[in-house]
Amino acid sequence: MAGLKADLPPAVPVVPVRMTEAWLLFDEKAIRRAAGNPNGTDPLQVPVRQAEDIPDPKAVLHEALRTASGLSGRRRQKFNVRDAVHRVGEYIDDFSPLRRLSAFQRLEEDLATVLREADWT
């Protein structure tokens, strides 16, 4: 069993205050691109500043993606929100706005520690 631990890569726990979806709410441009409508103009009602205070950020993100899609009626109902959620992070170029969030600061500190201890820096 002792040898098993050496074979495992280091791990860093990700523990946001609410849900990781809260960390995706700060970039409206990425939300619109993930929804397949990068030039959309419908207001998304995304409370960027209080992202970690939202009781259900997953629901807010899902609704923002549906709105950003620009779809209506049956097409909106068929819109695959779960796939779009996974694409949001791919379209974020700069995560630095998250550095004001305590949970994200902790993630960066933990990641730096693991990288340093593994001699990967």
N, CA, C and O of each residue as an XYZ file, in Angstrom:
484
protein
N       0.815     -1.182      0.000
C       0.000      0.000      0.000
C       0.865      1.255      0.000
O       0.479      2.265     -0.589
N       2.019      1.212      0.645
C       2.897      2.373      0.706
C       3.378      2.754     -0.684
O       3.506      3.942     -0.978
N       3.648      1.788     -1.540
C       4.097      2.069     -2.897
C       3.006      2.681     -3.751
O       3.299      3.408     -4.701
N       1.757      2.402     -3.433
C       0.636      2.916     -4.205
C       0.585      4.434     -4.155
O       0.326      5.078     -5.171
N       0.825      5.009     -2.994
C       0.766      6.455     -2.846
C       1.792      7.141     -3.749
O       1.493      8.179     -4.339
N       2.965      6.592     -3.861
C       4.013      7.168     -4.701
C       3.620      7.138     -6.179
O       4.098      7.964     -6.957
N       2.762      6.204     -6.575
C       2.351      6.084     -7.964
C       1.233      7.057     -8.332
O       0.975      7.282     -9.515
N       0.582      7.623     -7.349
C      -0.525      8.529     -7.619
C      -0.010      9.949     -7.830
O       0.904     10.390     -7.133
N      -0.592     10.662     -8.788
C      -0.183     12.060     -8.974
C      -0.709     12.903     -7.816
O      -1.679     12.518     -7.164
N      -0.085     14.034     -7.557
C      -0.581     14.908     -6.492
C      -1.986     15.399     -6.827
O      -2.359     15.490     -7.996
N      -2.747     15.707     -5.808
C      -4.117     16.189     -6.005
C      -4.308     17.489     -5.239
O      -3.709     17.706     -4.185
N      -5.149     18.339     -5.789
C      -5.495     19.594     -5.140
C      -7.015     19.653     -5.040
O      -7.698     19.641     -6.064
N      -7.554     19.715     -3.828
C      -9.006     19.794     -3.702
C      -9.519     21.160     -4.159
O      -8.892     22.188     -3.903
N     -10.652     21.157     -4.830
C     -11.300     22.394     -5.257
C     -12.557     22.544     -4.422
O     -13.507     21.774     -4.566
N     -12.558     23.538     -3.550
C     -13.671     23.701     -2.630
C     -14.191     25.140     -2.707
O     -13.780     25.990     -1.917
N     -15.090     25.414     -3.655
C     -15.662     26.751     -3.716
C     -16.628     26.971     -2.553
O     -17.061     26.016     -1.908
N     -16.960     28.228     -2.293
C     -17.878     28.533     -1.207
C     -19.238     27.907     -1.476
O     -19.839     27.343     -0.562
N     -19.730     27.988     -2.684
C     -21.024     27.395     -3.048
C     -20.804     26.204     -3.974
O     -20.731     25.056     -3.535
N     -20.701     26.501     -5.248
C     -20.506     25.490     -6.283
C     -19.510     26.047     -7.290
O     -19.359     27.263     -7.415
N     -18.846     25.173     -7.995
C     -17.886     25.647     -8.988
C     -18.564     26.487    -10.068
O     -17.909     27.310    -10.708
N     -19.867     26.292    -10.282
C     -20.579     27.096    -11.276
C     -20.498     28.581    -10.945
O     -20.530     29.420    -11.844
N     -20.393     28.908     -9.666
C     -20.279     30.320     -9.268
C     -19.030     30.935     -9.889
O     -19.015     32.126    -10.199
N     -17.997     30.146    -10.070
C     -16.748     30.645    -10.638
C     -16.847     30.883    -12.144
O     -15.955     31.497    -12.730
N     -17.910     30.409    -12.772
C     -18.072     30.592    -14.212
C     -18.960     31.784    -14.552
O     -19.085     32.147    -15.722
N     -19.573     32.393    -13.553
C     -20.542     33.453    -13.799
C     -19.927     34.810    -14.107
O     -20.652     35.728    -14.492
N     -18.638     34.969    -13.956
C     -18.029     36.281    -14.104
C     -17.758     36.680    -15.552
O     -17.476     37.849    -15.814
N     -17.834     35.759    -16.484
C     -17.441     36.060    -17.865
C     -18.630     35.894    -18.818
O     -18.879     34.803    -19.332
N     -19.357     36.989    -19.043
C     -20.534     36.932    -19.915
C     -20.169     36.543    -21.341
O     -20.929     35.846    -22.014
N     -19.022     36.990    -21.795
C     -18.577     36.657    -23.154
C     -18.408     35.141    -23.307
O     -18.818     34.570    -24.318
N     -17.809     34.495    -22.316
C     -17.627     33.041    -22.356
C     -18.982     32.329    -22.293
O     -19.180     31.310    -22.955
N     -19.897     32.855    -21.510
C     -21.238     32.255    -21.411
C     -21.931     32.332    -22.764
O     -22.541     31.359    -23.209
N     -21.840     33.480    -23.418
C     -22.482     33.635    -24.736
C     -21.838     32.699    -25.776
O     -22.541     32.094    -26.586
N     -20.523     32.587    -25.748
C     -19.847     31.694    -26.703
C     -20.227     30.239    -26.443
O     -20.476     29.483    -27.382
N     -20.272     29.848    -25.174
C     -20.630     28.469    -24.830
C     -22.071     28.157    -25.231
O     -22.405     27.010    -25.528
N     -22.913     29.179    -25.236
C     -24.317     29.003    -25.631
C     -24.485     28.997    -27.144
O     -25.582     28.763    -27.650
N     -23.395     29.254    -27.867
C     -23.455     29.217    -29.325
C     -23.962     30.503    -29.950
O     -24.341     30.513    -31.121
N     -23.977     31.597    -29.180
C     -24.480     32.868    -29.683
C     -23.576     34.001    -29.197
O     -24.003     34.833    -28.396
N     -22.315     34.039    -29.683
C     -21.347     34.998    -29.154
C     -21.721     36.461    -29.354
O     -21.235     37.323    -28.623
N     -22.570     36.754    -30.326
C     -22.952     38.134    -30.601
C     -24.311     38.501    -30.012
O     -24.870     39.550    -30.332
N     -24.837     37.640    -29.156
C     -26.131     37.905    -28.539
C     -26.100     39.156    -27.675
O     -25.049     39.551    -27.171
N     -27.252     39.768    -27.512
C     -27.339     41.001    -26.730
C     -28.371     40.930    -25.614
O     -28.548     41.897    -24.873
N     -29.051     39.802    -25.484
C     -30.032     39.683    -24.407
C     -29.325     39.829    -23.066
O     -28.286     39.206    -22.849
N     -29.875     40.648    -22.155
C     -29.248     40.792    -20.830
C     -29.267     39.458    -20.087
O     -30.288     38.771    -20.059
N     -28.138     39.097    -19.490
C     -28.018     37.787    -18.848
C     -28.343     37.807    -17.351
O     -28.525     36.746    -16.754
N     -28.417     38.962    -16.749
C     -28.745     39.057    -15.319
C     -27.799     38.208    -14.472
O     -28.232     37.469    -13.588
N     -26.512     38.324    -14.753
C     -25.506     37.563    -14.018
C     -24.893     38.470    -12.950
O     -24.236     39.457    -13.283
N     -25.101     38.147    -11.679
C     -24.549     38.971    -10.589
C     -23.072     38.661    -10.354
O     -22.722     37.921     -9.434
N     -22.225     39.224    -11.179
C     -20.800     38.899    -11.176
C     -20.146     39.173     -9.824
O     -19.392     38.336     -9.327
N     -20.414     40.303     -9.236
C     -19.732     40.701     -8.003
C     -20.068     39.809     -6.807
O     -19.227     39.611     -5.929
N     -21.278     39.274     -6.765
C     -21.695     38.464     -5.618
C     -21.823     36.983     -5.982
O     -22.673     36.281     -5.434
N     -21.001     36.517     -6.882
C     -21.138     35.149     -7.395
C     -21.166     34.093     -6.293
O     -21.946     33.144     -6.372
N     -20.327     34.243     -5.267
C     -20.296     33.211     -4.222
C     -21.411     33.368     -3.195
O     -21.561     32.527     -2.308
N     -22.190     34.434     -3.307
C     -23.307     34.635     -2.385
C     -24.622     34.126     -2.958
O     -25.636     34.112     -2.259
N     -24.618     33.712     -4.208
C     -25.837     33.231     -4.857
C     -26.203     31.869     -4.267
O     -25.365     30.968     -4.236
N     -27.442     31.707     -3.799
C     -27.841     30.425     -3.199
C     -27.740     29.240     -4.161
O     -27.383     28.139     -3.743
N     -28.049     29.451     -5.446
C     -28.019     28.348     -6.413
C     -27.345     28.811     -7.713
O     -28.026     29.061     -8.708
N     -26.012     28.925     -7.708
C     -25.319     29.417     -8.907
C     -25.507     28.508    -10.122
O     -25.436     28.973    -11.260
N     -25.743     27.231     -9.892
C     -25.970     26.318    -11.023
C     -27.221     26.747    -11.786
O     -27.207     26.809    -13.015
N     -28.297     27.041    -11.068
C     -29.539     27.473    -11.713
C     -29.347     28.802    -12.435
O     -29.872     28.993    -13.533
N     -28.596     29.725    -11.825
C     -28.330     31.020    -12.452
C     -27.529     30.829    -13.732
O     -27.838     31.444    -14.752
N     -26.503     29.983    -13.691
C     -25.697     29.723    -14.882
C     -26.536     29.062    -15.971
O     -26.441     29.440    -17.139
N     -27.343     28.096    -15.608
C     -28.189     27.424    -16.603
C     -29.132     28.417    -17.284
O     -29.294     28.394    -18.504
N     -29.751     29.287    -16.483
C     -30.668     30.278    -17.058
C     -29.909     31.283    -17.925
O     -30.397     31.685    -18.981
N     -28.723     31.686    -17.484
C     -27.909     32.611    -18.286
C     -27.554     31.982    -19.635
O     -27.574     32.663    -20.660
N     -27.234     30.700    -19.638
C     -26.900     30.018    -20.889
C     -28.118     29.920    -21.803
O     -28.010     30.131    -23.011
N     -29.273     29.601    -21.226
C     -30.498     29.541    -22.045
C     -30.791     30.910    -22.655
O     -31.111     31.012    -23.840
N     -30.679     31.952    -21.847
C     -30.930     33.311    -22.341
C     -29.899     33.684    -23.401
O     -30.251     34.221    -24.451
N     -28.637     33.403    -23.129
C     -27.561     33.740    -24.062
C     -27.712     33.024    -25.396
O     -27.259     33.526    -26.425
N     -28.339     31.866    -25.387
C     -28.511     31.105    -26.631
C     -29.371     31.860    -27.633
O     -29.241     31.662    -28.841
N     -30.251     32.729    -27.134
C     -31.133     33.471    -28.024
C     -32.269     32.630    -28.578
O     -33.034     33.095    -29.423
N     -32.380     31.415    -28.114
C     -33.416     30.511    -28.606
C     -34.733     30.764    -27.879
O     -34.762     31.340    -26.792
N     -35.817     30.321    -28.505
C     -37.120     30.425    -27.859
C     -37.939     29.175    -28.169
O     -37.606     28.384    -29.052
N     -39.005     29.031    -27.421
C     -39.931     27.925    -27.662
C     -39.284     26.559    -27.522
O     -38.506     26.303    -26.602
N     -39.627     25.693    -28.459
C     -39.160     24.311    -28.431
C     -37.637     24.214    -28.551
O     -37.018     23.362    -27.914
N     -37.037     25.079    -29.360
C     -35.578     25.042    -29.528
C     -34.872     25.375    -28.209
O     -33.833     24.800    -27.886
N     -35.446     26.302    -27.464
C     -34.874     26.646    -26.155
C     -35.016     25.463    -25.195
O     -34.093     25.170    -24.435
N     -36.145     24.793    -25.225
C     -36.358     23.621    -24.362
C     -35.384     22.503    -24.689
O     -34.962     21.768    -23.796
N     -35.024     22.367    -25.953
C     -34.112     21.304    -26.378
C     -32.635     21.685    -26.226
O     -31.754     20.840    -26.387
N     -32.372     22.947    -25.919
C     -30.997     23.413    -25.760
C     -30.299     22.597    -24.677
O     -30.828     22.448    -23.575
N     -29.112     22.065    -24.985
C     -28.389     21.206    -24.054
C     -27.532     22.056    -23.103
O     -26.370     22.355    -23.379
N     -28.141     22.428    -21.986
C     -27.475     23.281    -21.009
C     -26.256     22.592    -20.424
O     -25.227     23.237    -20.219
N     -26.345     21.316    -20.154
C     -25.213     20.613    -19.523
C     -23.968     20.645    -20.406
O     -22.861     20.840    -19.904
N     -24.133     20.460    -21.689
C     -22.985     20.552    -22.593
C     -22.419     21.972    -22.609
O     -21.204     22.167    -22.611
N     -23.308     22.947    -22.621
C     -22.880     24.340    -22.650
C     -22.110     24.708    -21.380
O     -21.127     25.446    -21.443
N     -22.551     24.200    -20.235
C     -21.856     24.480    -18.969
C     -20.402     24.038    -19.069
O     -19.502     24.753    -18.629
N     -20.175     22.882    -19.637
C     -18.811     22.358    -19.742
C     -17.945     23.173    -20.697
O     -16.718     23.163    -20.595
N     -18.590     23.875    -21.623
C     -17.830     24.691    -22.573
C     -17.467     26.064    -22.020
O     -16.521     26.681    -22.509
N     -18.178     26.556    -21.030
C     -17.923     27.910    -20.523
C     -16.463     28.078    -20.136
O     -15.820     29.035    -20.569
N     -15.930     27.175    -19.337
C     -14.540     27.273    -18.895
C     -13.544     27.281    -20.037
O     -12.479     27.890    -19.927
N     -13.875     26.615    -21.132
C     -12.987     26.579    -22.296
C     -12.868     27.947    -22.952
O     -11.872     28.235    -23.614
N     -13.874     28.786    -22.771
C     -13.891     30.098    -23.414
C     -13.416     31.227    -22.504
O     -13.396     32.384    -22.922
N     -13.044     30.916    -21.294
C     -12.534     31.948    -20.391
C     -11.030     32.070    -20.609
O     -10.279     31.110    -20.436
N     -10.613     33.261    -20.991
C      -9.193     33.511    -21.258
C      -8.441     33.966    -20.015
O      -7.235     33.749    -19.905
N      -9.134     34.586    -19.092
C      -8.475     35.186    -17.939
C      -9.284     34.919    -16.669
O     -10.370     35.466    -16.479
N      -8.739     34.080    -15.822
C      -9.416     33.747    -14.567
C      -9.027     34.691    -13.427
O      -9.483     34.510    -12.298
N      -8.197     35.689    -13.705
C      -7.710     36.564    -12.640
C      -8.818     37.295    -11.867
O      -8.618     37.582    -10.687
N      -9.981     37.614    -12.472
C     -11.028     38.238    -11.658
C     -11.472     37.373    -10.470
O     -12.018     37.888     -9.494
N     -11.238     36.073    -10.556
C     -11.622     35.179     -9.455
C     -10.688     35.308     -8.255
O     -11.000     34.822     -7.168
N      -9.564     35.951     -8.446
C      -8.592     36.070     -7.356
C      -9.112     36.879     -6.179
O      -8.513     36.840     -5.104
N     -10.194     37.603     -6.345
C     -10.764     38.342     -5.213
C     -11.622     37.436     -4.328
O     -12.039     37.845     -3.244
N     -11.887     36.214     -4.783
C     -12.695     35.257     -4.015
C     -11.798     34.409     -3.123
O     -10.794     33.860     -3.578
N     -12.165     34.306     -1.855
C     -11.314     33.596     -0.890
C     -11.101     32.131     -1.269
O      -9.993     31.614     -1.127
N     -12.133     31.465     -1.744
C     -11.993     30.052     -2.098
C     -11.040     29.874     -3.282
O     -10.287     28.902     -3.330
N     -11.069     30.795     -4.225
C     -10.167     30.707     -5.371
C      -8.733     31.000     -4.944
O      -7.792     30.370     -5.427
N      -8.573     31.955     -4.040
C      -7.236     32.249     -3.504
C      -6.661     31.001     -2.844
O      -5.485     30.682     -3.015
N      -7.495     30.308     -2.098
C      -7.054     29.079     -1.424
C      -6.658     28.009     -2.437
O      -5.664     27.308     -2.249
N      -7.444     27.884     -3.516
C      -7.115     26.924     -4.574
C      -5.743     27.245     -5.166
O      -4.923     26.345     -5.348
N      -5.488     28.510     -5.465
C      -4.193     28.880     -6.035
C      -3.050     28.587     -5.068
O      -1.991     28.113     -5.480
N      -3.261     28.865     -3.797
C      -2.224     28.584     -2.796
C      -1.953     27.088     -2.698
O      -0.799     26.662     -2.672
N      -3.021     26.291     -2.645
C      -2.871     24.836     -2.554
C      -2.184     24.276     -3.800
O      -1.331     23.393     -3.706
N      -2.562     24.795     -4.955
C      -1.954     24.342     -6.203
C      -0.468     24.686     -6.234
O       0.351     23.858     -6.633
N      -0.121     25.887     -5.821
C       1.293     26.291     -5.787
C       2.091     25.393     -4.842
O       3.229     25.028     -5.137
N       1.492     25.041     -3.710
C       2.165     24.162     -2.748
C       2.412     22.786     -3.350
O       3.516     22.252     -3.247
N       1.404     22.218     -3.972
C       1.538     20.885     -4.577
C       2.587     20.916     -5.687
O       3.412     20.007     -5.781
N       2.565     21.935     -6.515
C       3.546     22.031     -7.598
C       4.967     22.170     -7.050
O       5.907     21.572     -7.574
N       5.109     22.961     -5.994
C       6.432     23.152     -5.372
C       6.916     21.836     -4.752
O       8.070     21.449     -4.935
N       6.029     21.148     -4.015
C       6.406     19.897     -3.356
C       6.734     18.799     -4.353
O       7.571     17.941     -4.073
N       6.094     18.812     -5.500
C       6.356     17.821     -6.543
C       7.548     18.244     -7.409
O       7.955     17.524     -8.321
N       8.099     19.423     -7.106
C       9.219     19.970     -7.847
C       8.853     20.178     -9.324
O       9.649     19.898    -10.220
N       7.635     20.673     -9.556
C       7.154     20.925    -10.907
C       7.167     22.411    -11.241
O       6.633     22.812    -12.275
N       7.767     23.232    -10.388
C       7.783     24.664    -10.668
C       9.087     25.091    -11.273
O       9.272     26.271    -11.572
